[in-house]
């Protein structure tokens, strides 16, 4: 069945993996990648599929309501996978207005454009879907009551090959109360509420997912893992917030893309699904794994660059622990994470070291100059 699907933020980290998956898997779909091409968007992420007949790129701002409405009408859009967002917590602390504009007003612009277009059709909402991708950070923070790590209180086939440690006895569930602590998470929480409100008020067929920290190829080198890979490569300092004791649940980006595919096609309208890796790590432990992996691949003595670790003042409002329970997604739709964290880190490190030109273009900002020349 032919479908016309907008994927917003498709030139970004997670978005590019979702675009690639859908373009390659669904030859009868028309995939429209809508991206503003801010610092986080990079079309070099998609050079392998840019000439595919079922792929189209549109440079546009999701906050431009008229542009979004006309695009939906012109392309006869019946599905929206919404990933476009400002997503860096540190940036949100310095500039909360940009996060409110993109994450809240941009989402509202898309919702209203979809509502007006779909309600103008004879079939209205039949066969339509608005899928909003959010974050576990909307839930706030969990207490780290088991600092040494314990076996988590859930079972999964995949977890036996994962890190399989938990640093507390509580987890984020789909009905966990929202308690965002940063401007970023507050903006995402607001956008989540708008999506659900459009279902409750207008009957729009919506789905929301909240995911844990993603890692893998094509992630901006301002984020922890690629930043540290690049810094180790150049033997630059590795800045660690506080004591590095904060805990995050990590999810390989291709596993997330698979989950998005399954949820878009089989998820229940108006439901929320949490997507996590059952894979909790302290930041300092992740950093040591990354250092050891980079050193080994570069032919250095393993652990040689541990002395690059530099402890810096902790981030304002830095949440102690995030941990997602993905049992609902596993039981209802059959998804589970596929990679051990160490295996995912190995693949990730090798990708960045094999794509040093991509990494250099992003860190230098040269990729932005290219887009300015193309688009003005």
C-alpha positions in Angstrom: 0.0 0.0 0.0 1.4 3.4 -1.0 1.8 5.9 1.8 3.1 9.4 1.9 5.0 10.0 5.1 6.7 13.1 6.5 9.6 12.5 8.8 10.6 15.7 10.5 14.2 16.2 11.6 15.3 13.5 9.1 18.7 15.0 8.6 19.5 14.7 12.3 21.0 11.8 14.3 18.0 9.6 15.0 16.0 11.0 12.1 18.5 10.0 9.5 18.5 6.4 10.7 14.6 6.3 10.5 14.6 7.9 7.1 17.2 5.4 5.8 15.2 2.4 7.3 11.9 3.5 5.8 13.3 4.4 2.3 15.1 1.1 2.0 12.4 -1.1 3.5 9.3 0.4 2.0 9.8 1.0 -1.8 6.1 1.8 -2.2 6.2 4.6 0.4 7.0 8.2 -0.5 9.3 9.5 2.3 9.5 13.3 2.7 12.3 14.4 4.9 11.6 17.8 6.4 14.5 19.4 8.1 15.5 23.1 8.8 19.2 22.1 8.6 20.3 23.8 11.8 23.6 22.8 13.3 22.1 19.4 14.2 21.0 18.6 10.6 23.4 17.1 8.2 22.5 15.8 4.7 25.8 14.0 4.6 24.1 11.5 6.9 21.9 10.4 3.9 24.1 10.4 0.9 23.5 6.7 0.4 19.8 7.1 -0.2 19.5 10.7 -1.5 18.9 9.5 -5.1 16.3 6.9 -4.2 13.0 7.3 -6.2 10.9 7.2 -3.0 12.9 9.8 -1.1 12.4 13.6 -1.1 14.1 16.3 0.9 12.4 19.5 1.8 14.2 22.2 3.7 11.6 23.9 5.9 11.0 25.1 9.5 8.3 23.1 11.3 7.3 26.4 13.0 6.2 27.8 9.6 2.5 26.7 9.8 1.6 27.8 6.2 4.6 25.8 4.8 3.6 22.7 6.7 0.0 22.9 5.7 0.8 23.4 2.0 3.4 20.6 2.2 0.8 18.2 3.6 -1.7 19.2 1.0 0.8 18.9 -1.9 2.2 15.6 -0.9 -1.2 14.1 0.3 0.5 13.2 3.6 -1.2 10.4 5.6 1.5 9.8 8.2 3.9 12.0 10.2 6.8 10.8 12.3 7.9 13.8 14.3 11.5 13.8 15.4 12.5 17.4 14.8 13.6 19.0 18.1 16.2 21.0 19.9 17.7 18.3 22.1 20.9 19.4 23.9 20.3 20.1 27.6 23.3 22.4 28.0 22.0 24.5 25.0 18.5 24.7 26.6 20.0 26.0 29.8 21.7 28.9 27.9 18.8 29.5 25.4 15.4 28.2 26.6 13.5 30.4 24.1 14.8 28.4 21.1 13.7 25.2 22.7 10.2 26.5 23.5 9.9 27.7 19.9 11.0 24.6 18.1 9.8 21.9 20.5 6.5 23.4 21.6 5.4 25.8 18.9 6.9 23.6 16.1 5.0 20.6 17.3 1.8 22.6 17.6 2.3 23.9 14.1 2.5 20.4 12.8 -0.5 19.2 14.8 -2.7 22.0 13.6 -1.6 21.7 10.0 -2.3 17.9 10.1 -5.7 18.5 11.7 -6.8 21.1 9.1 -5.6 19.0 6.2 -6.9 15.6 7.4 -10.3 17.1 8.4 -10.7 18.5 4.9 -10.6 15.0 3.4 -13.6 12.8 2.9 -12.1 10.0 4.9 -10.8 12.5 7.5 -8.6 10.6 10.1 -9.1 7.2 8.7 -5.7 5.6 7.9 -3.8 8.6 9.3 -1.2 8.6 12.1 0.7 11.3 13.9 3.7 9.7 15.8 5.6 12.0 18.2 9.0 10.9 19.4 9.9 12.2 22.9 12.4 11.6 25.7 12.6 9.9 29.1 13.8 13.2 30.5 10.2 14.3 30.8 9.8 12.0 33.8 12.4 13.8 35.8 14.9 11.7 37.8 15.0 8.5 39.7 16.9 7.9 42.9 20.1 5.9 42.7 19.4 3.6 45.7 21.8 0.9 44.6 25.1 2.5 43.8 26.9 -0.7 43.0 24.1 -1.9 40.6 21.7 -4.8 41.0 19.8 -7.2 38.8 16.8 -5.4 37.4 13.3 -6.6 38.4 12.3 -7.6 34.9 13.2 -10.3 32.5 13.8 -10.1 28.7 15.6 -12.3 26.2 17.7 -9.3 25.2 18.7 -8.3 28.7 20.7 -11.5 29.2 23.1 -10.1 26.7 23.0 -6.6 28.0 24.9 -4.9 30.8 22.0 -6.1 33.0 22.5 -3.8 35.9 20.1 -1.4 37.6 21.1 1.3 40.0 17.8 1.6 41.7 14.6 -0.3 42.3 12.3 2.0 40.3 12.0 2.7 36.6 10.1 5.0 34.2 6.9 3.5 33.1 4.3 4.8 30.6 2.2 6.2 33.4 5.0 7.7 35.4 4.2 11.3 36.4 5.9 14.0 34.4 8.5 16.1 36.4 10.8 17.7 33.9 13.8 19.5 35.4 15.6 21.2 32.5 14.3 23.7 29.9 14.8 21.0 27.3 12.7 18.3 29.1 10.1 20.9 30.0 9.7 21.8 26.3 9.4 18.1 25.3 6.9 17.5 28.1 4.8 20.4 26.8 4.9 19.0 23.3 3.8 15.6 24.6 0.8 17.2 26.3 -0.2 19.0 23.1 0.0 15.7 21.1 -2.3 13.9 23.5 -4.6 16.9 23.7 -5.1 16.8 20.0 -6.2 13.2 20.3 -8.5 13.9 23.2 -10.0 17.1 21.8 -10.2 16.4 18.0 -9.8 12.7 17.8 -6.5 12.9 15.9 -4.8 9.5 15.7 -1.7 10.1 17.7 1.0 8.0 19.4 3.8 9.2 21.8 7.0 7.4 22.6 9.6 8.3 25.2 13.1 6.9 24.6 16.3 6.6 26.6 19.7 8.0 25.5 20.6 7.0 22.0 24.1 6.4 20.7 25.6 5.3 17.4 26.7 6.6 14.0 25.9 10.1 12.8 25.4 11.6 16.3 26.6 15.2 16.7 30.1 15.3 18.3 28.8 17.7 20.9 27.1 14.7 22.6 29.0 12.6 25.1 30.1 9.5 23.2 31.1 11.0 19.9 32.6 14.0 21.7 34.8 11.7 23.7 35.8 9.6 20.7 36.9 12.7 18.9 38.7 14.1 21.9 40.5 10.8 22.6 41.5 10.7 18.9 43.2 14.2 19.3 44.2 13.6 22.9 42.1 16.5 24.2 40.6 16.7 27.7 37.5 14.6 28.5 35.3 16.9 30.6 33.2 14.9 33.1 30.4 16.5 35.0 30.7 16.2 38.8 32.1 12.8 39.7 30.6 11.0 36.7 28.2 9.1 38.9 25.0 10.0 36.9 23.3 7.0 35.4 21.7 6.7 32.0 19.9 3.9 30.1 21.5 3.6 26.6 19.9 2.5 23.4 21.7 1.8 20.1 20.1 4.1 17.5 19.3 1.4 15.0 17.4 -0.5 17.6 15.4 2.7 18.2 14.7 3.1 14.5 13.4 -0.5 14.4 11.1 0.3 17.4 9.8 3.4 15.6 9.0 1.3 12.5 7.1 -1.3 14.5 5.2 1.3 16.6 4.2 3.4 13.6 2.7 0.4 11.8 1.4 -1.6 14.7 1.1 0.6 17.8 -2.3 1.4 19.3 -3.7 4.9 18.7 -3.5 7.2 21.8 -1.1 4.9 23.6 2.4 5.7 24.9 5.3 3.4 24.6 8.6 3.6 26.4 11.7 2.6 24.4 14.8 1.7 26.4 17.9 -0.5 26.2 17.6 -2.3 29.7 21.2 -1.0 29.8 22.1 1.3 32.7 25.6 2.8 32.9 27.3 5.4 35.1 28.8 8.1 32.9 32.3 7.4 34.3 32.0 3.7 33.4 30.9 4.6 29.8 33.8 6.9 29.4 36.3 4.2 30.5 34.8 1.7 28.0 35.1 4.3 25.2 38.7 5.2 26.1 39.7 1.5 26.2 38.0 0.8 22.9 39.4 3.8 21.1 42.9 3.2 22.4 42.8 -0.5 21.3 41.5 0.3 17.8 44.1 3.1 17.3 46.9 0.8 18.4 47.6 2.6 21.6 48.1 0.9 25.0 44.6 0.1 26.4 43.7 2.7 29.0 46.5 5.0 27.9 44.2 8.0 27.6 42.5 7.6 31.0 44.5 10.6 32.1 42.5 12.8 29.7 39.5 12.6 32.1 39.0 16.1 33.6 36.2 16.6 36.3 34.3 19.8 35.8 31.5 21.6 37.7 28.3 19.6 37.5 25.5 20.7 35.1 22.7 22.7 36.6 19.8 20.5 37.7 21.7 17.4 36.6 19.3 14.4 37.0 20.9 11.5 38.9 19.4 8.6 37.1 17.2 7.6 34.1 16.0 4.1 33.6 13.2 3.0 31.3 11.1 -0.2 31.5 10.2 -1.2 28.0 8.1 -4.3 29.0 4.9 -2.9 27.4 6.6 -2.5 24.0 8.1 -6.0 24.3 4.9 -7.8 25.3 2.5 -5.9 23.0 4.6 -5.4 19.8 7.5 -7.9 20.2 10.4 -5.4 20.1 13.6 -5.8 22.1 17.1 -4.3 21.9 19.6 -6.3 19.9 23.0 -5.3 21.0 25.2 -5.5 24.1 26.5 -2.0 25.0 30.1 -3.1 24.5 29.2 -4.4 21.0 27.3 -1.2 20.2 30.3 0.9 21.4 32.7 -1.2 19.3 30.5 -0.5 16.2 30.1 3.2 17.1 33.8 3.8 17.7 34.8 2.0 14.5 32.3 4.0 12.5 33.6 7.4 13.7 37.2 6.4 13.2 36.4 5.2 9.7 34.5 8.4 8.9 37.0 11.0 10.2 36.2 13.3 7.3 32.5 13.4 8.4 33.6 14.0 12.0 36.0 16.8 10.9 33.4 18.5 8.8 30.9 18.6 11.7 33.4 19.7 14.3 34.8 22.4 12.0 31.3 23.6 10.9 32.3 23.1 7.2 29.1 21.2 6.5 27.0 24.3 7.4 28.9 26.4 4.9 27.9 23.9 2.2 24.3 24.3 3.1 24.4 28.0 3.1 25.9 27.9 -0.4 23.2 25.6 -1.6 20.2 27.1 0.1 21.2 30.6 1.1 
